[in-house]
Amino acid sequence: MLSHIEDGDRELKKPVMFTEFGLSNLNKDYQPSQRDRFYKTIFDVIYKSAKKNRAGAGMEEYNDDFGIVPWERRSTYSLITEQSCNLARIRGLNQLKGYLKELCLEGH
């Protein structure tokens, strides 16, 4: 992760997204607490990157003509929210919890 953030900062001048990571429950001697520790480590690295305005958590000054910041444009934010809720409805809103459920019920 750190080398990707470094490359994003220095070489690419682009943000880096960490979108797929995890710890398999099929690993020998797997314990759920191991997954929690793993996620905390990942989230801590991303948080530290964000505090320093580094590539691991976005770099608006390197934004190109494809970049978006959804909350800066209400229509873009609404479109992404609507798509997220549409996908969530496939599983059923009754399975959603907390803010996502409130958000998806809000507009419908």
KACORHU-V231611 format. One record per residue. N is the residue number from 1. RES is the residue in three letters. SS is DSSP state (A for helix, B for strand, O for the rest). D_FIRST is the distance of its C-alpha to the first C-alpha in Angstrom with 2 decimals. Layout:
# KACORHU-V231611
n: <N/N>
res: <RES/RES>
ss: <SS/SS>
d_first: <D_FIRST/D_FIRST>
This chain:
# KACORHU-V231611
n: <1/2/3/4/5/6/7/8/9/10/11/12/13/14/15/16/17/18/19/20/21/22/23/24/25/26/27/28/29/30/31/32/33/34/35/36/37/38/39/40/41/42/43/44/45/46/47/48/49/50/51/52/53/54/55/56/57/58/59/60/61/62/63/64/65/66/67/68/69/70/71/72/73/74/75/76/77/78/79/80/81/82/83/84/85/86/87/88/89/90/91/92/93/94/95/96/97/98/99/100/101/102/103/104/105/106/107/108>
res: <MET/LEU/SER/HIS/ILE/GLU/ASP/GLY/ASP/ARG/GLU/LEU/LYS/LYS/PRO/VAL/MET/PHE/THR/GLU/PHE/GLY/LEU/SER/ASN/LEU/ASN/LYS/ASP/TYR/GLN/PRO/SER/GLN/ARG/ASP/ARG/PHE/TYR/LYS/THR/ILE/PHE/ASP/VAL/ILE/TYR/LYS/SER/ALA/LYS/LYS/ASN/ARG/ALA/GLY/ALA/GLY/MET/GLU/GLU/TYR/ASN/ASP/ASP/PHE/GLY/ILE/VAL/PRO/TRP/GLU/ARG/ARG/SER/THR/TYR/SER/LEU/ILE/THR/GLU/GLN/SER/CYS/ASN/LEU/ALA/ARG/ILE/ARG/GLY/LEU/ASN/GLN/LEU/LYS/GLY/TYR/LEU/LYS/GLU/LEU/CYS/LEU/GLU/GLY/HIS>
ss: <O/A/A/A/A/A/A/A/A/A/A/A/O/O/O/O/O/O/O/O/O/O/O/O/O/O/O/O/O/O/O/A/A/A/A/A/A/A/A/A/A/A/A/A/A/A/A/A/A/A/A/O/O/O/A/A/A/O/O/A/A/A/O/O/O/O/O/O/O/A/A/A/O/A/A/A/A/A/A/A/A/A/A/A/A/A/A/A/A/A/A/O/A/A/A/O/O/A/A/A/A/A/A/A/A/A/O/O>
d_first: <0.00/3.76/5.49/5.15/6.21/8.55/9.89/10.51/12.30/14.23/14.86/14.80/15.78/14.39/12.29/9.25/9.92/8.22/11.60/11.87/10.67/13.14/15.27/18.52/21.76/23.22/21.58/24.37/25.17/22.80/23.31/22.22/21.27/18.49/16.94/17.49/15.79/12.70/12.71/13.52/10.58/8.22/10.87/11.26/7.91/8.87/12.36/11.95/10.47/13.47/15.86/15.22/15.45/12.24/10.56/8.27/11.70/14.12/16.11/19.69/21.10/19.38/20.74/22.68/25.64/23.61/21.62/22.86/22.71/24.62/26.31/27.77/29.92/31.64/32.49/28.89/27.85/30.87/30.15/26.61/28.03/30.94/28.87/26.73/30.01/31.63/28.94/29.26/33.02/32.73/32.00/34.45/34.13/35.60/32.35/30.36/30.02/29.91/29.01/28.18/31.62/33.32/31.64/32.68/36.17/36.64/37.36/39.34>
